[in-house]
Amino acid sequence: MTVIKRMPAPIRLRELIRTIRTARTQAEEREMIQKECAAIRSSFREEDNTYRCRNVAKLLYMHMLGYPAHFGQLECLKLIASQKFTDKRIGYLGAMLLLDERQDVHLLMTNCIKNDLNHSTQYVQGLALCTLGCMGSAEMCRDLAGEVEKLLKTSNSYLRKKAALCAVHVIRKVPELMEMFLPATKNLLNEKNHGVLHTSVVLLTEMCERSPDMLTHFRKNEKLVPQLVRILKNLIMSGYSPEHDVSGISDPFLQVRILRLLRILGRNDDDSSEAMNDILAQVATNTETSKNVGNAILYETVLTIMDIKSESGLRVLAINILGRFLLNNDKNIRYVALTSLLKTVQTDHNAVQRHRSTIVDCLKDLDVSIKRRAMELSFALVNGNNIRGMMKELLYFLDSCEPEFKADCASGIFLAAEKYAPSKRWHIDTIMRVLTTAGSYVRDDAVPNLIQLITNSSEMHEYTVQKLYKAILDDISQQSLVQVTSWCIGEYGDLLVSGQCEEEEPIQVTEDEVLDVLESILISNMSASVTRGFALTAIMKNSTRFNNTVNRIKKVVSIYGSSIDVELQQRAVEYNALFKKYDHMRSALLERMPVMEKAISNGPTDLPQTNGETDPSIIDTKPVQSTPQPSSQANDLLDLLGGNDIQLVIPTAPPSKPASVGGELLDLLGDLNLGGIPASVPQMPAPQLLLDGLSAQPLFNDIAGIPPITAYNKNGLKIDFSFERSSTNGSITVITTQASNCTDSEMTDFVFQAAVPKTFQLQLLSPSSNVLPAFNAGSITQVIKVLNPQKQQLRMRIKLTYNHKGSAIQDLAEVSNFPPQSWQ
């Protein structure tokens, strides 16, 4: 007689959970899991149908703890094929957790799901619908869409709500099947069951978002807006219903879904927007705001009002709701309100202005996120009428804010003051206040911009130099302030010692006292190399403005001729040469700088920004042509580019005035801080555009075999070069750049710049855009035309600037892998 030895019954799931929780260490838990997995595997091998359901349930618990459970996939399929509901329930749950469309094994359950969709029991049908809606692949959706559509027409509310959600998944996976569900949607909104209504609105929203044709159909043919308005009105006017009540509001989840669908239907459509204006006003005025549920509905209502073509009075009501949100104690609600106001300030500026005092109070909030949003919105509200009051608040904020806010706040103040300054004196005072408060945090372009402002305000020279002089007597740690002051003393030192300021009480300063201050800057440990360059140049310039201290100036200059700072040493040596060999030219070379004109960038500096200010990254790319640079600075920049054989970019339009030596280099890398603003240098005529006639020749010879290259690939940004050769001039190569962005966030204010060796001529045409969409959803193209008469090997330096995830990014790269066919 043969004795069959059966395995002992496996422990229950509850006992397994209790045992695992007794584990004191991770290793002990791992040992328990491995032991139980071994027992489960043995049971699976023996085809033990009695305890398969229990074993799979334990396996799913282990999967939730993070342990591998893939060996239970086929067992889930066996449970799904079982006739017992308890087995099917665990089997379908296991399929949703352990399977996905990347694994071919999931296709084996298609027939089981199809059978269960036609099952006589609604709960089995519900399991099949949930599973298909959770992990169904495109192939499964195509095969089973017909069954889902049938269940969508059934009278059973339990099945209709699950079928509607499953249909949403089918449409996402196979959009072309959308029309199959169109007939079934006609009667969905007539259902009284809130579950069916909710899922039906989700289905209609998905169809409208994915298909413009469907959106038009529901607007015009189905008259969907009146139906939604009726449902929403019933929800608002209905009395207490314990089944749907949440904090005194009837089914807020359904209300939010309906408001979102109304927003889609009313966008850019006058008729639909007019049909929903009244109900939106009712929701906005009748919703209780004491609980967070009501605030959620009001927020969705505000977004809908702002997104459709609503009446002006309704938009004012929506902004007033956001204004009330600013007074809420909940930080999240205040942040949401500030963000929404920031989006609407450009279109409803006057309505947002009414809440200016409340917005300014948010600058004092302890939460840094709220503080940053309030700062951005405050700058967006600045205009010519409130500039003085707003600047007073923002300067106070600049004094007390955290260091991470100071740079953005200072830039915003500079831009607002430049645009709305009521007077030049106020403008200069405001910028000097910023430099005194946050001079170490301002952008590099703050110094040349203030110098240009001072230069152009000839009637304010005495007042400005005196005010700056008094400022650095108290503090020489703010480098930007010291640089501007040194430049002004160098230009207007004679006005400082004359004591003839009419704007305020003049101070009496001697030439020696001025030189003492400048020398203290030279020897201070807090002074950067650039700042020392400013101070030494100021001392040298005053050799033609001061009468009694020329010998002292000569001595100071000669001392720094042996400085270990190469830049400072070079300046001192050149200034010494002026004293010794070219003294007759010194007064002419060191004369006062002429009035400067601000260079105009090719970038879109006049485009409105969401925060009401021009984006700082655009200013970074402006050429600082207003401050002529000496040859030493030009050489520094050429060193950065890899030698003195760099040919500058030729602009696409001829300049309106002669460009200064070194100024064209700044066209390429205009925001690099290259040192002080020394004496003027000889003016050179603007270069003739050698490629001007190229645009009149549309014919290009696309030489077969010129392969494209990847010029840059870093941080998700990729730039490819493709090449063409002109059929009329073999020396001209046309390079088309294509920039793409594979990150999850768009890149804004994108600027591409290039430089080539001096044996070449280069023309950089305007780009197709300055916004680079995320996920490679679009690209920016730009054309570069290169004239290479000597047929030399091409090499190029490129500079990239853009904003990404709130940070300004700048990078330099060299491109030397040009294919020979592109330049031979």
Salt bridges, closest charged atoms under 4 A:
GLU36 OE2 - LYS58 NZ 2.65
GLU47 OE1 - ARG52 NH2 3.19
GLU47 OE2 - LYS78 NZ 3.04
GLU75 OE1 - ARG52 NE 2.80
GLU75 OE2 - LYS78 NZ 3.46
ASP100 OD2 - ARG102 NH2 3.02
GLU101 OE2 - LYS173 NZ 2.30
ASP116 OD1 - LYS88 NZ 3.01
GLU149 OE2 - LYS153 NZ 2.81
GLU176 OE2 - ARG142 NH2 3.39
GLU191 OE1 - ARG160 NH1 2.83
GLU206 OE1 - ARG172 NE 3.31
GLU206 OE2 - ARG210 NE 2.42
GLU222 OE2 - HIS217 NE2 3.01
GLU243 OE2 - HIS244 NE2 3.86
ASP251 OD2 - HIS194 ND1 2.73
ASP269 OD1 - LYS220 NZ 3.41
ASP270 OD1 - LYS309 NZ 3.68
GLU300 OE2 - ARG260 NH2 3.24
GLU300 OE1 - ARG263 NH1 3.20
ASP307 OD2 - ARG267 NH2 2.67
ASP348 OD2 - ARG315 NH2 2.97
ASP365 OD2 - ARG334 NH2 2.67
GLU376 OE1 - ARG373 NH1 2.94
ASP399 OD2 - ARG433 NH2 2.75
GLU402 OE2 - LYS371 NZ 3.06
ASP408 OD2 - ARG372 NH1 2.92
GLU418 OE2 - LYS598 NZ 2.76
ASP429 OD2 - ARG425 NE 3.67
GLU491 OE2 - LYS541 NZ 2.06
ASP494 OD1 - ARG592 NH2 2.95
GLU503 OE1 - ARG425 NH1 2.99
GLU504 OE2 - LYS470 NZ 3.09
ASP512 OD1 - ARG552 NH1 2.98
ASP516 OD1 - ARG552 NH2 2.38
GLU519 OE2 - ARG552 NH2 2.89
GLU567 OE2 - ARG571 NE 2.79
ASP583 OD1 - ARG586 NE 2.79
ASP620 OD2 - ARG443 NH2 2.28
ASP645 OD2 - ARG795 NH2 2.62
ASP671 OD1 - LYS799 NZ 2.71
ASP744 OD1 - LYS805 NZ 3.17
ASP811 OD2 - LYS714 NZ 3.37
GLU814 OE1 - ARG797 NH2 3.07
